[in-house]
Amino acid sequence: EAPSRLKRIKSELQSLVSKPWTALVNIKDNAKAALGKMKTGVGEMVGGAAMGMGATMLGTAGIGYGVVNAVQSQADFEKSMSSVKAVLSGAYKGAELESVMTSLTAKAEKMGATTKFTAKEAAEGLYYMGMAGWKAEQMTAGLPPILNLAAAGNTDLATTSDIVTDSMTGFGLKAGQYVRNAKGELVESTAHYADLMAALVTNANTDIPMLGETLKYAAPVVGAMYSNQSAEAKLLGAQDMMLVAGLMANAGIKSSQAGTSARALFSRLGSQNRNADFARQFLNVDFKDAETGEVRRMKDFFGDLRTKFQKGMDVNDLLDFAEDLEGTKLHADTRRKLESSLKSAQEPGGKMTGSEMLKMAAMLSGQEAMSGLLAVMTASEE
């Protein structure tokens, strides 16, 4: 009887491999009780069988834990997708909402199966997109590039999605929109924006969370500057702001400090500020296009400004500026004497002196933003 009983127990344990782990406890107890009643005459057989059963139990326990974890992961995923559904319930109703959720659920599950992120993390990324007012098609298109950005920046997906959606809104960019980039290529806005952020965090001394803090303060001001311009101009504005953030970060000005500095600088340049206007006129650098009155590309403005700061002012430009201020022309002899005097006061090559540079930076940006402006002006060409 003992051998047949052993065979039955062993068979029962082996069949457990495909069953939930919770059943293991009962069968283990039954096996223990049965083995306790066996006669010592079958000790060797019992011992060998017990060893086999122990190995089976261990394997079964591992599978059982895996089943439990899988069930919990699925429950967490469904909970996250329920949050997405709640956010989208204001824009979609009834059958349309169910159709949208089916599509988004499939997208999140696919991302969970094909990337380093789980389906639950993908769902959390979708949640922040929905919170930002994105439509289902924008969320579907935006999820892969945001996943790639999070992977490149080694940042969790929810945080990355939150930063991307918030800053794009600040810049006035619409997700899922096709626009021309700086090279004239047609690109999808979210994908290109994520690429810009990835390029910045991999080449400058900053990361995605710190960049998010910078853009929290700077993006709305830059967005307002280009609010009446095309989608391409807004995208270029975002691209140029990324460059400014990178140059500041490399000079140790990052996170909220860089953001408040950029906000103060652009607010001052875009408004009627007496000192900033005087400095721009003195340097002969325009923040707005003379013909259209629209804000120029930041890259062009800062490029002209860097030239003045690094290569110096032409003496004749200074004299012309003085004449404009006085509203009258200088006598020829007076102009020649002033020209000679100014040239002798300049550094070799006409370069602006350090004190002159500081004065101009302070007038242009104010004290709060001066360090940020100087970081951009004095950065190497590389």
C-alpha angles and dihedrals in degrees: 000000000000096000093049091048090051091049091051093049093046090050090049092051093048091052088057092074092089096040131086117277094242090073090060094075094059095045092046090054091048091050092049092051092047093048091050091060095051120109122250090241090080094045097123093048091047092049093051092046091047091055090052091047091049091055090048091050092052092050091046092050091053092051090046092054089048090053091050092048092048091051091049092047091051090049091051091048092050090049091053092048089050087059089051089051092051091053093049095044090090093059100035132041139191118333092002091057091049091050091049092049092050090054095045092046090054090048093051092047091050092051089049091053098044105036138051089260126085125240088250091056090049088052090052089053090052090050093061091047089054090047088056090056097255118159122235094260091050090051092049092050095041100050099075097051091045089051089052091050092050090050092048092048095040089232130137115266098238093055092046093049091049092051094046095048095045096047094044088054089050092053091047093245121150121218117239093023120134114223140160116263127212090282092051093251120142109244137170108251100230095045092048093045091051089049090053091052092046091051091051098049092046094049105033134057096261141078137219098271092048091045088050090056090050093050093045088071102028105040098067091051093048090045090054090050091058098030094116094045133085127284088253091056090050091051091049089049089055091047092051091048089054088055092049090049091050094050091048092047092052088056091052095260106122147133115023092347091062090044096053090044092053092044092053093046097050093041089054095045093047095050135062100273116163097212095043092047091049092050093048091050091045091052091039092230120138122213091191131045110263093221105039100027089225123133111269123231109285089227091060094044094049090043091058091044092051089052091055093045097045103032100032137231125299108242092225090055089054091050092048088052091051090051091050090052093050094041091226140084120256119239111260094244092047091050092050092051092048091047091053092046094049093048092053091050095053125088117255110293092020093278117165113254120241093252092049090050092052092049093050093046091050092050093047099044110014123233096292095059100029097098091051093049092048090050089058094042097049099041116120119258089248 
